[in-house]
Amino acid sequence: MVKDYLVEFAQPRNPPVQEVETSEDDEVVVTERPSYIDAERAESIDSDHETSLDDGKLVDVVLSDMSDPWLQTSGFSSNTLSNPYYRMMNTSGMSFRDHAGSMDLCLAALQFASDTLRTGGHFVCKFYQGSEDKDLELKLKKMFGKVHREKPESSRNESREAFFVALRRRGDVTFEDVWK
């Protein structure tokens, strides 16, 4: 659905703005021109990016801060912060389960980035550290020019949360290529 929205967003959406002017001999002249926002968007697409809209590469950055939700089994009427359904991070407390779920989400985000990210674009994804993150890092290094592993200062020391920051997407590498 997000890919469909991106394609729709790239198409001109607003009808041209009509300007009504009166000429010297009191005739009404109506001229149409695109709105300022549509003109800026078209100029940005035409001048900044060498890829065409037909190839589906429409975004400059893909940011994935997803975490696997856990099913709520009780407390449906409670709206407090102690309710696990409303917490900021949905971790299960089982490190391997959290890690495996985050790897699946990162790979889904990378597939999305492969389909929509322009050449030279950037990718950021949150993950929980574990045995499979080295493999994801190698895949990212095949698809991007530079890859950083970051643990923000705002993250607690005992937290296994970290981020991959991948810069400058290579245009000749796809998601399928990184599996070879």
C-alpha atoms as one frame of an Amber mdcrd trajectory, in Angstrom:
protein
   0.000   0.000   0.000   2.882   2.367   0.766   4.465   1.700  -2.643   1.132
   2.448  -4.335   0.862   5.690  -2.369   4.364   6.724  -3.420   3.553   6.170
  -7.090   0.316   8.136  -6.710   2.132  10.915  -4.821   4.682  11.293  -7.623
   1.937  12.031 -10.130   0.576  15.591 -10.416  -2.347  15.725  -7.992  -3.768
  19.218  -8.073  -5.396  20.876 -11.055  -3.654  24.010 -12.277  -4.474  27.272
 -10.537  -6.580  29.587 -12.680  -5.678  33.258 -12.746  -8.235  35.745 -13.969
  -6.908  38.974 -15.461  -8.545  41.838 -17.271  -6.882  43.065 -20.455  -6.685
  46.680 -21.614  -9.926  46.424 -23.601 -11.837  44.980 -20.609 -11.749  41.374
 -21.821 -11.413  38.695 -19.170  -8.364  36.466 -19.718  -8.080  33.213 -17.764
  -4.631  31.633 -17.593  -3.783  28.334 -15.972  -0.518  27.544 -14.266   0.482
  24.867 -11.751   0.422  25.670  -8.066   3.684  26.663  -6.392   3.954  23.321
  -4.565   3.397  21.287  -7.755   5.959  23.411  -9.618   8.542  22.884  -6.844
   7.845  19.154  -6.721   8.191  18.784 -10.499  11.415  20.803 -10.513  12.819
  18.690  -7.687  11.986  15.437  -9.458  13.361  16.637 -12.792  16.605  18.251
 -11.633  17.768  16.319  -8.569  17.239  12.751  -9.687  18.450  11.004 -12.782
  16.061   8.080 -12.355  12.646   8.132 -13.964   9.319   7.731 -12.208   8.676
   4.550 -14.181  11.336   2.539 -12.329   9.592   3.033  -8.967  12.596   4.586
  -7.210  10.824   7.509  -5.590  12.335   8.111  -2.138  15.628   9.444  -0.815
  15.548   7.901   2.680  13.944   4.792   4.174  13.756   4.899   7.974  12.583
   1.793   9.825  12.033   2.056  13.573   9.701  -0.930  13.746   9.418  -3.435
  16.531   7.414  -6.629  16.547   4.102  -6.092  18.379   3.013  -8.597  20.965
  -0.498  -9.693  21.383  -2.456  -8.063  24.164  -4.039 -10.732  26.327  -5.455
  -8.630  29.156  -5.958  -5.083  30.326  -7.987  -3.943  27.337  -9.634  -1.252
  29.444  -6.356   0.027  30.919  -4.688   2.980  29.192  -1.704   3.372  31.505
   1.944   3.423  30.478   2.547   0.242  32.474   0.241  -1.589  30.067   2.585
  -3.477  27.686   0.328  -2.710  24.719   1.101   1.019  25.078   4.837   0.812
  25.819   7.310   2.430  23.467   9.227  -0.779  22.734   7.457  -4.091  22.432
  10.055  -6.575  23.595   9.130  -9.982  24.898  12.030 -10.388  27.320  13.347
 -13.340  25.303  16.432 -11.936  23.592  16.554 -14.437  20.717  12.855 -13.950
  19.909  13.240 -10.170  19.937  16.389 -10.399  17.818  14.835 -12.749  15.236
  11.722 -10.593  14.965  13.794  -7.443  14.476  15.871  -9.150  11.760  12.677
 -10.100   9.906  11.453  -6.500  10.111  14.828  -5.149   8.945  14.818  -7.497
   5.952  11.264  -6.418   5.078  12.363  -2.773   5.290  15.419  -3.552   3.134
  13.161  -5.186   0.519  11.015  -2.038   0.544  14.153   0.109   0.220  15.369
  -1.990  -2.698  12.075  -1.386  -4.485  11.660   2.329  -3.717  15.018   3.908
  -2.762  16.812   5.984  -5.380  20.457   5.491  -6.242  22.461   7.449  -3.678
  19.642   7.205  -1.112  20.030   6.235   2.538  18.573   3.523   4.787  18.264
   3.390   8.597  16.818   0.472  10.560  16.484  -0.404  14.228  17.435  -3.906
  15.318  18.090  -5.901  18.462  21.642  -7.226  18.608  22.192 -10.947  18.259
  23.704 -13.692  16.142  22.150 -12.699  12.794  22.977  -8.989  12.698  26.422
  -9.572  11.115  24.698 -11.256   8.161  22.356  -8.268   7.733  25.345  -5.917
   7.932  27.068  -7.833   5.103  23.913  -7.578   2.980  23.763  -3.840   3.622
  27.423  -3.450   2.651  26.659  -5.057  -0.716  23.813  -2.629  -1.398  25.219
   0.596   0.107  28.500   2.469  -0.106  28.959   2.871   3.643  27.328   1.136
   6.619  27.528   2.219  10.273  26.344   0.386  13.367  25.101   2.896  15.955
  23.851   2.642  19.512  22.373   6.003  20.518  23.395   7.570  23.829  19.698
   7.784  24.699  19.478   3.974  24.661  20.085   2.298  28.030  23.398   0.411
  28.388  21.604  -2.871  29.082  19.375  -2.486  26.018  20.224  -4.601  22.970
  18.703  -1.973  20.673  20.954  -0.550  17.940  20.643   0.945  14.452  22.210
   0.328  11.070  22.801   3.511   9.088  23.476   2.686   5.438  24.546   5.540
   3.169  24.656   5.981  -0.626  22.658   3.158  -2.203  24.352   1.512  -5.150
  22.192   1.610  -8.257  23.360  -1.698  -9.703  22.520  -3.884  -6.663  19.036
  -5.141  -5.791  17.623  -7.068  -2.838  17.884 -10.315  -4.799  21.582  -9.627
  -5.476  22.458  -9.456  -1.773  21.236 -13.046  -1.275  23.858 -14.450  -3.663
